Amino acid sequence: MLLSRKPNYADREGRVEQDNVSAPSPAGIPAPSRQSLRGLDWFIFFLADVQTGFGPFIAVYLTTQKWTQVEIGLVLSIGGIVALIGQMPGGAIIDAAKSERLVAGLAIVTIGCCALAYAAMPIFPVVVAAATLHAAASCVLGPAIAAISLGLVGPLAIGERLGRNARFASLGNGVAAAVMGTAGYLLSSRSVFLVTFLLAIPTLIALSRIREHEVDIARCHGAMPREAEDRGDTNIWHLIRQRPLIVFAFSVLLLQLANASMMPLMASAVTARSSQWATVLVAFCIVVPQAIVALLSPTVGRKAQAWGRRPLLLIGFAALTIRGLLFATVRDPYLLVLVQVFDGLTAAVFAVMIPLIVADVAFGSGHFNLAQGVVGTATGIGASLSTALGGYVSDKFGNATAFIGLSGVAATGLLLILFVMPETRRKGMIAAKEMAG
């Protein structure tokens, strides 16, 4: 490999001094160039744009095509089930892949074709097939992003890199929602999926800007180069039985159990209190957390390296607990928008902490992405239970009781982190230093 005149080493924060040909780091792994890092930024931004088209716009579009609510619910349920089942297999596929970029590219092409299928033939068999393929492709994209990030910057700088990822994803979601909402209003609901298909093109271009040779495969999979590997460390069952992973997965389940139904319940409450402004208020309640995530995520990544993981997890659960209590007591619909600041704080923390803690726990195993799938499965189970249980309690006992109950679940998660969850930063940093040295 050619050396540049000024070696392009990334420092511990993942910063790159100049955009030259990558020079090998002390560990023999090339440091990422500015082109690759910027390519990852824009890949995440445009990917968020693409995925936004498959959100609430599906229900709106299918309703305009004279679909019944039962049919729409069935399609969404099928997609949700596939996404839940596919978390661990998706991570395993990324762990087995020789090129994360190739897998990610194929997934994006699949999603683009699904969007085109929605627009071209909104009939039941085609839509069910598109929903299934989209969910399956999404199961590999999340692990692929984390793997490429880890492969580029390494474990010493992954905290800040994940914060940057969360920032660009949040910005992409906000921009895409505005663009697609405008297209749907000015043209038709079908145009949303045509825009989604077109956005797959710059997503692929951004992915191609990430230089393949700069993405270290061993680091992508959480493997630790060593002369004689300890088979126990690289065994899948050894990884899955690790106490930190089990405790963290259960805490994430509690997080989603408390969080997933809060926004729908709050939207219903706002509509009941101020139906005229409900749409605008709910829109602001969505935008405010996205702005907070974009603002705070890089800081969360840096603080995770300085403070450790547990203090930030406690902050995230505390913010969720407070949010539930405020939703139960605040009556002014306009003040509810301010309460969503706590949602942004929780989202900023966990957008960074989930892949970061998984990287800590799985480091040296070679199964980083499978471990992500374990936590992703817990996320899906918690979110699914939350909407059902939250809606049931709200119907039987009222919104205030439902919010207090959800706040209690969040407080349980906080206690779990406080008394049971071990700190993972020290282990991850020691392992990273061993690899770098």
N, C-alpha and C positions, 0 to 999 in steps of 0.2 A: 504494500500500500504506500502511495506517495505521501510524503510529509510536507506540510505547508511551512513557510518560513517562520511563521509565528504559530506555534502549536495551539490547537483549538480545544483546550481542556475545559470541561464544564466544572465549575466549582460546586461546593456542597449545596448551593441553592439552585443548581441546575441552570445557571446563567452561562451564556456563551459569549466570549469576547469578540470574535469576529467570524464572518461567514466564509471560511476557507475550507479546503479539503480537510476532512476530519483526520486528526492525528490520534494514534493509539494512546489510551490512558495508561497509568502505571500498571493496571491490571491487564493490559493488552486488549482492552475493549475500546473501540473508537468513541470519542465523545460526540454527542449529537451536534450537527451543524444548525445554524439559524434557519436554513431552508427546511430541515426536517421538523424542527420545533414549531415553526410558523405553519407548516403543512398540517401538523397535528391540531393546532389551534383552529384552523379553518375547516378541517375535516369534522371536528366536533361541532362547530357552529352550523355548518350546512346539514350535518346529520340530524341535529336537533330540529332544523327547518323541515326536513323530510318526515321525521317522526311526528311532528305536530299535526300534519295532515291526516293522521289516523286517529286523532283524538275525538272530541265531541262532534267534529264535522261529519263523521260517518253516520251518526244518528240523524243529523239534520238532512244529509243528502238522501239517505234511504227513506226518510219520511216524505220528502218531495217526490220520490219514486213510487209512492202509494204502498209502501211496506207497512205491515201492522207492527205494533209495539212488541208483540210476541215474537215475530220473525226477527226484528232488530235485536231484541234481547237474546235470542238464541244464537245469532251470529256473534254478538259480543261475548257471550258466555263461552262459545267454542274457542274464540281467540284467547280468552283468559285462561281456560283450562290448558290449552297447548303451551301458553307462556309459562304456566306454573310447572307443568310436567317437564318442559324443556330446559329448565335452568341448569340442572346438574349435567345432563348430556351436552348442553351448549358449552359449558366450561370444560368438559372433558375433550370436546372436539378442538377447542383452542389449545389445550395442553398437548394434544397429539399433533397439532399442525406444524408444518415446517416453515410456513409463511403466514403470519397473522394478517398481513396486508392483503394477501390473496383471498383468505377466507372472508375478511371484511368487505372486500370488493365484490365478491360473489353475493354476499348478503344484501349489499346495497342494490345491485342489479335486480335481485329478486324482489326487493321492496318496491323499486321503481316499476317493475312489471305488474306488481299487485295494484299499485295506484292506477296504472293504465287500465287494468281489468275492471276496477271499480267504475271508472269513467265510461268505458266502452260498453260493458255488458252487465248492468246491475240486476242480474237474475240470480236466484237463490244458489244454484250450484256453483256459479262462478264466484260469487261473493264469499261463500263459505270456504272455497278453495283459497281465495286471496287472503282471507282473514287467517286461515291456518298457516299459509306460507309466510305471511308477514310476522306472525307471532314466533314461528320457528326461526326466521332470520334474525329477529330482534334478540333471541336468546343467545346468539353468538356475538352480537355487536357490542353489548356491554362488556363482557369479558375481553373481547378483542381490543377495545379502547384502553382498558386498564393494562392489558398485557403489552401493547405497543408502548404505552407510557413508561412502564417499568423497564422494558427492554431498551428504551432510548436513554433515560436519565439515570437508571439504577436506583437502588434502595435508599441511598443517602439523600437524594433530591426528590423522591417520589411524593412526599407530603405537599410541597409547594406545587409540583406539577399537577397533582390531583385537584388542588384548589384552582389552578388556572383552567383545568378541564371543566370544572363546575361553572366557572365564570362564563366561558364561551358557550356552554350548553344552555345556560340561563338566557344569555343574550340571543342565542339562536331561537329559543322558544318564544321569546317576546316579539322578535322581528317577524317570525313566521306567522304567529297568531294575527298580527296586524295585517300583513300582506294577504294572507288567505281569507281573513274576514272581509277585507276590502274587495278582493276578487269575487268572493261569494255574493257580496252585496251588489256590486256593479255588474257582474256577469251572471253567474249562476252557481249553485252549490256544486255542480259537476266540475267547474273550473278549478276548484280546490285540489282535486286529484290530478288534474293536468299540470297544475303548478308544482305539486309534489313530485310528479314524474320528471319535470324539467329540472327541479332542484337536485335530483340524483346525479345530474351531470357535473355541476361544480363540486359536489361531494366526492365523486370519483377523481376529479382533477386534483383536489386538495390531498386526497389519499396518495396519489401518485407522486406528490412532492416529498413524501417521507422516504428517505433513502433506505433501501432494503438492508444494505450492509451495516447501517448504523443501529438497526434494531437487533440486539443480541438475543438469540433464541433461548439460551439458558436462563437469562434474567427474565424473559417474558413468562416463562413457566415457573418462576420462583425457585429455580435450581441453583445450587451452590457448587461451583467448580471445585473439585477436590481430587486428590490422587486416588483415594479409595473411599467410595461412598459408603455411608452407614445405611444398610438396607432398611433398618427400622425407620429412619428419617424419611425415606422415599416411598414407604409403603402407604397406599391409599387409606387403609383402615387405621393405621397409626395416626394419620392426619385427622381423619373424621372423628376419632375418639379424643382428640385433644380438648382438655377442659376449657381453655380460652375460646376456642372456636364454638363449642357447644353453648357456653354461657352467652357469647356475643350473638350467636344466631337466635337464641331465645329472647335476648333483649331487643333485637331488631323486630322479632315477631310482635313483642309487646308495643314497640314503637308504632308499627303499622296498625295494630289493633286499636291503639288510641287515636291515631292520626287520620286514617283513611276516610272515616265517615264524618269527621268534623266539618269539612268544607261543604259537603252536600247538605248536612243538617243546618249549617249556618245559612246557606243559600235559601233553604226553605223558610227559615225564620225571617230573613230579610224580605222575602217576597210577601209573607203574611203581614209584615209591619209596614212596608212601603213598596207596594206593587208597582207604582209608577216609575220608581227609580231603581227597581231591583236589578235589572240587567246591567246598568251602569255601575252600581255598587259592587255587584259580584265581579264584574270585570276588573275594578280597582283592587278587589280582594285577591285576585289572581296576579295582577301586575306587581303589587307591593312586595310579596315574597320573592318574586323573580328578581326584582331590583336589589333586594337585600342579599340574595345569594350571589349575584354578580359582583356586588360591592365587597362582601366579606369573605368569600371562599378562599382567595389566595392568602388572606391573613390567617384563616383557620389552618391552612396547610403549614404555614410558618410556625404558628403557635404549637401545633401538634409536635413539631420537632423540638421546640424549646421547653414546653410544659409537660409533654407526655400526652397519651390518648385519653385517660380517664377523666381529667378535669374538663375537657371539651365535651365528652359524652355526658357528663353530669349537667353541663350548661344546656346541652340540647334537650335532655329530658326535662330539666327544670322549666325551660321556655315552653315546652309542650304542655306541661302540667298547668302553668299559669294561663296559657291560652284557653284551655278547657274551662277553667274556673271563670275567666272573664266572659267567655261566650255564654256561660250559665247565668251571669249576673248583669251584663251590660244590655240595656234595652234600646239605646239609641243606635239605629242602623248605620249612621255615619261614623260613630266611634268604633264599630266593628272593623272598619277598614284599618284603623290604627292597631287594633289587636292583631292583625295579620303580620305585623312586624315580628311577633314571636314565632309565627310560622316560618318566616324567612330565616330567622336565626337557627331554628331547628333544622331546616332544610340545608342551610349552609354547612352546619356541623356534620350532618350525616352524609351529605354528598361527598365529602372528603374522607370522613372516618371509616365508612364501610369498606371501600377498597383498600384503604391504608392499613386498617387493623387486620384484614384478611391477608395482606402482603406480609405483615409482621408474623402472623401465626404460621403461614404456609411457607415462609422463606426456608429454602434448603430442601423442600420436599419434592419440587418439580411438579406440584399439583396446585399451583396458585389459582388457576382459573376454575378448577373443580371446586375448590373451597369457596370461590365466589358464587358458584352455583348452589352450594349448600345454604349460604346466607340469602341468596336470591329466592330460593324455595321458601325459606322462613318469611321473607318479605311478602311473597304472594299469598301464603296462608293467612298471615296477619291481616292483610288488606281485604281478603275475601271475607273473613269472619267479621271484620269491623263494620262493613256496610250492612251486613245482615243483622248483626246484634244491635248496632246503633239505631237502625231503622225500627227494629222491634221495640226497644226500650223507649224510643221517642213516641211511637204510636200508643204504647200502653201507659207511660208515666209522664210524658211531656219532654220537650227539648231540654229544659233546664236539668232534669234528672239525667238525661242521656249525656249531656256535657260533663256533669259532675262525675258520672261513672267512667267516661273516657279519660277524664283528668286523673281519676284514681288508678287506672291502668298505667298511665304515664308515670305516676308517682311510684308504682310498683317497679317499673323499669329503672327508675332513678335509684331505688334502694338496691336493686340487683347489681347495678354498676358499682354502687358505693361499697357494698359488703361482699360481693362474690366475684366480680370481674377483675382479673389481675391486669396490671399494667403490662402492655406488650411492647412499648417503645424500646426498652433497654435490650431485650432479646433481639429485636430487629436491627438495632443500631450495631450491636456487637457482631452479629452475623455479617452485616454489610461491611463493617470495618475489616473483618477477616477476609472477605472477598476482595476488597480494595487493596489490602496490604499483602 
